[in-house]
Amino acid sequence: MKVLLFGGAGYIGTHVAMAFLDRGDTVGIFDNLSTGLRSNVPENAEFYEGDILDRERVAEVLSKGWDAAVHLAAFKAAGESMVKPEKYSENNITGSLIIMTECEKHGCMNFILSSSAATYGEPQYLPIDEKHPNKPENYYGYTKYCIEENLKWYSKLKGLRFAALRYFNAAGYDTEGRMLGLERNPANLIPVIMECAAGIRKEVQIFGTDYDTPDGTCIRDYVHVSDLADAHVAAADYLIKNNEDLIVNLGSETGLSVREIVETARHVTGMPIPSVDSPRRPGDPAKLVASSALAHEKLGWSAKRSDAETLISSTWRVYQANINK
């Protein structure tokens, strides 16, 4: 299979590239390197520098002939999206429409979207499955839902087949240690904890300790990035084999609390990792856990590396490599 990854030099994209390469596929990576790292692009992948808003460049690369496209080039900071919606509408929505249109023009009719559980918004029930209402609470989540809706129309009108993979909390690094470039400007819990373990930050803030959970802190569904990568490969195979669209959740189905993550990190790193209890943040639900039953059924996929210890140890290895440079 010949696969083109838009945003393939980023944190998730690099792992997706390795998953396709590991089974012998031809991989192209299209990235403007605004957040991705050239050093993380595997040597046996073809690299094309470019921006998804540059229609001519997108068309030029797609004209080389590809069996499938994977779109991982969206901006993803939920908080920023509420302050700069114009930035997110231009890149995430307009950029996606350019990719979709040029894919169809150039005969690349299998499209895998890196989507998000942010399309759901506040959970109305748990675990969240694909029948859950889509009521995004931030503009980032809205852009992902908007892309999905446009893909439905392109499928209906143009025959562009798509798989939208709704991630929960991506975490961890390649367990074989092949990716050593740190994600730029991380804001998620595990990288923040790692920065504390590495002495870059003074402490971890735990936002909210009085939730209705066993230890009072928020529970989230963390899924290892290499598990996510495997799902992209399975989704590409599914589209080519079945010629039908698919929207699925990708989660571990097992929630981990903030305190559980912190305690596991202390155990794995051997570092004290100071923490401070802080007030709740507005809009943080007590618990978010996925149902990935549809991914099991349609893709034969399950999260195999998403236990707390693997998530932390694979991340700590990369931080240590960067500290010791």
N, C-alpha and C positions, 0 to 999 in steps of 0.2 A: 504494500500500500504506500502511496505517496501523499504525505500529510503536511499541510502548511499551518503553522501555529502563529496567529497574530498575538503579539504580547508574549512570545515564547521565551524571552530572556528574563522574565520576571520570576518571582519565587515559585509560584505554582507552575508556570509555563515550563520552567527548566525541568521540573520533575516529570511533567507530561511528556516532554521531548525524550527524556531518558527511557520512559516506559515504552514508547513506540520504537525507539532505537534498539532497546534490549531484545525485541523480537524480530529485528531485521528490517523494519520499515524505513523508507526514505523520508527524512524530516527536513522541512524548511522552517526557519524562524524569521519572522518579520517583526521588527521592534524599533522604536525610536530611541531606546535607551534612556528615557526620562526617569524611569524607576528600575528598569532591568539592568543587568550587568553583562557586558560583553564577555567577561572572564568566566561567566557561568554557562555560556553557550557550548554544548558538547562539540568536540573537534569533528565528529562525523556528521554534524548537522550543517546544512547550508544556511548561511546567514545573509539576510537582506535588511539593511537599515532603511527605515521609512516610517512615515506616520500614517495612521489609518484615515486621517482627514485629507491626505494627498491622494485624490482619486487616481491620478495618472500613475503614481507609483504602485498603488494597490493593483491596478489593472495590469501593469507591466509584469509584476511578480506572478499574479494569477494566470497570466497568459502562458506560463511555463508548463501548465497542465498538472492538476492535483486531483486526487480522488476524494479528499475530504479537507475541510478547513476547521480549525479550532479557534474560537474567539476568546482570548483572555486579556484583551487590551483595554478594558474599562477602568476608569478611576473607581476607587472603592472605599474612600473614607466617608462614612455615614455622616459624621459631624460636619465635615467640610462641605458636603453636598447641601446642607441646610443653609450655609452661608454663601456659597458660590454655585447656585443651581445652574447658571449659564455655562459654567465650566463643564458640568456633568451632562447637561443637555447636548452640548456641542460634541464632546468626545464620545460619550456613551451612546447617545441616540443617533446623532448624525453620522458619527463614525461607523456605527454598526450598520446603518442603512447603506453606506457606501460599500462596506465589505459584502453585505448580502447581495446587493445589486450586481457588483462585479463578479461575485462567485457564480451567479446565475448566467451572466453574460459569457463567462469563460468555461462553463460546463462543469464547475466544481459543485455538485448538487447534494453533497452530504455536509451538514453544518453542525458542529458541536459548540454549544454556548456554555461558557462558564457563568452560571447564574447564581442565585443566592437565596437563602432562607429569609432574607430581608424582604422578599416579595410578600411574605405572609403578614408581617406586622405583629401586633400583640397576639399571643396565642389564645385562641378561644377554647381549645382543648389540647390535651397531650396524650400520647405523642402526636406531633404534627405530621399529617400525611398529605398527599397531593390534592386531596379533596378539601383541605382547609381553605377558607376564604382568603383571597389575596387583598390585603388592605395595608400596603406599606406605610410605615410611619416616618420614613425619611426619604429624601429625594433620590438618594442612591438606590434604595430598594425600588422606588417607582421606575427609575430608568431601566432596571433589569426586567421588571414586569412589562414595561413598554416594548423592550426588545423582543421578549417572548411573544407578545401580541402581534408584533410586526412579522415575526417568523411564521406565525400561524397563517397570516395572509399570504406571505410569499410561498408557503407550502401549497396553499389552496390555488393561488393564481399562477404561480411559476413552476411548481413542482419541486421547490427546494426543500429537501427533507432535513429535519433538524432534531437534535436531542438537546434539551435544556437541562443542565445538571445543577440542581439547587443545593449548593454547599451549605453546611452548617459551619462550624468553626475549624478552619484549616490550621493545622499545626504540625510541628516536627520537621525533620529534614531526612534526606536519603539515608537509610539505615546502613548502606555500604560506604558512606562517607565520601561520595563522589562530588557532592556539591558543598563548596566551602565559602561561597560568597554570601554574606548576610543580607537579608531583606533590608531595603532602605526605609528609613523612617517608620519602623514598626510601632503600632499603637496597641496591639493586642496583649492580653495578660501574660502569656508565656514568654514572649521576648522581653517584656518589662521585668519579669522575674529574673531572666537570664542576665539582664544588664545589672541587676542588683547583685547577683552572684559573682559577676565579673568586676564589681567595684565601680561600674559606670554610673549607677544610680545609688542613692543613699538608702532608699526604702521602697517597698511596695505598698500602695494604697489599696485597702480592701474596702470597696464601696458598698456599704450595707452589711450589717451583721445580725439583723433582726428579721430576715425573711423566714417564711414558713417552709424551711428546709431543715434537714437533720442537724446541720451545724450553723444555721442562720445565714449562710452566704449563698450567693447566686449559684445555680447549677446550669452548666452549658454542655452541649454535645460537641465534643472535639473529635475531629477525624484527621488521621494522619495524611499528610500531603501525598505520600506515595500510594496510599489507598485511593485517594482522589484521582491520581494519575492513571491507575489501573482502570478506573471507571471510564475515563475518556477513551482508552483503547477499546474497551468493551462496547462503548456507545458507537464508535465508528464502525465496528464490525456489525453491530445490530442494524444500523441504518443501511449498510450495503446489503446485508442479507435479507432484511424484512421490508425495506422500502416504505417504512412508516415512521411517523413522528413519535417522540417520546419526551415526557417531562417527568423527572424523578428526583427525589431527595437523595442526598448522600450524607449520611451521618452514621455515627457509631451505634446509635440507639441506647447508649449508656451515658448518663450524665455524670459529670465531675464537678464538684464544687470548687469555689475559689480557694478555700482552705486546703482541700485535698491536693490541688495543684501545687500550692506553696509548700506543703509538707513533703510531697514527693520530690520537689526540686531541692529541698534541704537535704533529703536523704541521698539523692543521686549525686549532687554536686559536693556535698560535704561542707557547704558554706552556710553561715547563719541566716542570711536573707532576712533582714529586719522588715517587719510589716507594721503598718499603722491602720487602725480601724477608722474609717471615714463614713460620713453620711451617705445614704443611698443617692444614686444618680437618677434624675427624672427619666422615666420611660424604661427603666431596667426591669423586665419581668423576673420573677423569682426563679423560674425554671423554663428552660427550652430544651426539648429532647425530640429527636426525629423518629419517625417511622421510615425505615428504608426497605420495607417489604416489597415495594414495587421494583426497586433496583435488584433485590434478590431474585424476583420472579423473571424480570425481563432481561437482565444483564448477567445473572449468575454472580452478582457482586456482593461482597460483604467487607466490612472493615476488619482487616487482619492485624494491623500494626497500631491500633488506636488506643491501646492501654496507656495509662498515665506514665508509666516508667519508660516506655519506648518513646513517647512524645517528648519527654524531658531529656532523656539521655541522648537522643539523636540531635536535639537542638543544642545541648550543652557542648557536644563534640565540636560543633561548628564555631560556637563562641570561643571555646578554648583555642581552636586553631587561629582565630583572628586576634585574640589577646596575645598569643605567643609569637606573633609575627615580628 
